[in-house]
Amino acid sequence: MRIGIDVSSLIYQTGVSSYTKNLVEALLEIDKQNEYCLFGGSLRRSGEFKKILNEQSVKYLKTYPIAPTVADLLWNKLHILPIETLIGKVDAFHSSDWTQPPTKAFKVTTIHDLVPLRFPGISHPIIVGVHKRRLKWVKREVDKIIAVSEFTKREIVELLQIDPEKIVVIPEAVDLSVDKVTDTDKERVISKFGIRGKYLLAVGADPRKNIPNLITAFGKVKGKVENLNLVVTGRMWADLPTRPGVIYTGHVTKQDLNCLYSGAEALTYVSTYEGFGLPILEAMRIGCPVVTSNISSMPEVAGDGAILVNPNDVDMIAKGIEEVLKNRKKWIQKGNERVNNFSWEKTAQETLKVYEGAKA
């Protein structure tokens, strides 16, 4: 088979770009039978694809000067210009989360979450519009949809009214490019953000991340633990509470985030909605114990490797924090055992089985 994959998301350094990079590199590692064509569309940043992909993947890359707005116009609004016009005939085509080009090939796409539909108020109107247009074509034309969790599959069925038989659940895994964190790295990052003493880590600050409830729970614990802080990463979406010991870092690089995981007493990830919840696995892999929500996709990802709490119950969150601080080694070990259930090799093998539907 000749398999086309849209890798245009790579240059944006998001969770989707990390998924795309790791999936492509794992596929090319395990599959020597099929031919691959990686499509990268960007008007001004085409040169970045070669810097992001490994040497093996670059050999299969074809880039074109297409702006995201033009891609949306051609493929989501007008739904013209088959992908074969650009990359030649393919037997299967795996589209991105941004556009749905017409194609005669077996059509596959991954849906990571349905935040723009479920919470349109916290997404930019342009992004909401793009996703609605793309998902219209996904519903009409796509042969197989990969959902990254059972929860996301249920969301797809409910919000898009798509036949569950068309949806395959294939979980994500941890970014393989994560380097080991040295003590020097940790000290640099702790100094950079002005952290003094022990700290809990929260990743993401948009409304779904439930930071106000986490801060209230943190306040219940802080008086019981000497010099404990709460470090919140991510772009600020609104005025969040300022409290003693709460540190907002703003956006952090992947390297700095890994240092923060490594130095944290625990990851407190009490989100109210996630398509998957990758920070749970990222923390576990680095040896940071996890407190997370017992709703949405998070119980699937965490399993018995984390403390599960009701994100709407601040007393329960506080008790979860107290438990992880009291029995930290136990929860580090449980996290280590849990994260080993996920690998990009497994994800690639399951994805390849989906592509083989083109032979049917």
Stockholm file with secondary structure:
# STOCKHOLM 1.0

chainA/1-360         MRIGIDVSSLIYQTGVSSYTKNLVEALLEIDKQNEYCLFGGSLRRSGEFKKILNEQSVKYLKTYPIAPTVADLLWNKLHILPIETLIGKVDAFHSSDWTQPPTKAFKVTTIHDLVPLRFPGISHPIIVGVHKRRLKWVKREVDKIIAVSEFTKREIVELLQIDPEKIVVIPEAVDLSVDKVTDTDKERVISKFGIRGKYLLAVGADPRKNIPNLITAFGKVKGKVENLNLVVTGRMWADLPTRPGVIYTGHVTKQDLNCLYSGAEALTYVSTYEGFGLPILEAMRIGCPVVTSNISSMPEVAGDGAILVNPNDVDMIAKGIEEVLKNRKKWIQKGNERVNNFSWEKTAQETLKVYEGAKA
#=GR chainA/1-360 SS CEEEEECGGGGGCSHHHHHHHHHHHHHHHHCCSSEEEEEEECSSCTTHHHHHSCHHHHTTEEEECCCHHHHIIIIIISCCSCTHHHHCCCSEEEECSSCCCCCSSEEEEEECCCHHHHCGGGSCHHHHHHHHHHHHHHHHHCSEEEESSHHHHHHHHHHHCCCGGGEEECCCCCCTTCCCCCHHHHHHHHHHTTCCSEEEEEECCSGGGCHHHHHHHHHHHHTTSTTEEEEEESCCCSCCCCCTTEEEEESCCHHHHHHHHHHCSEEEECCSCCSSCHHHHHHHHHTCCEEEESSTTHHHHHTTSSEEECTTCHHHHHHHHHHHHHTHHHHHHHHHHHHTTCCHHHHHHHHHHHHGGGGC
#=GC SS_cons         CEEEEECGGGGGCSHHHHHHHHHHHHHHHHCCSSEEEEEEECSSCTTHHHHHSCHHHHTTEEEECCCHHHHIIIIIISCCSCTHHHHCCCSEEEECSSCCCCCSSEEEEEECCCHHHHCGGGSCHHHHHHHHHHHHHHHHHCSEEEESSHHHHHHHHHHHCCCGGGEEECCCCCCTTCCCCCHHHHHHHHHHTTCCSEEEEEECCSGGGCHHHHHHHHHHHHTTSTTEEEEEESCCCSCCCCCTTEEEEESCCHHHHHHHHHHCSEEEECCSCCSSCHHHHHHHHHTCCEEEESSTTHHHHHTTSSEEECTTCHHHHHHHHHHHHHTHHHHHHHHHHHHTTCCHHHHHHHHHHHHGGGGC
//
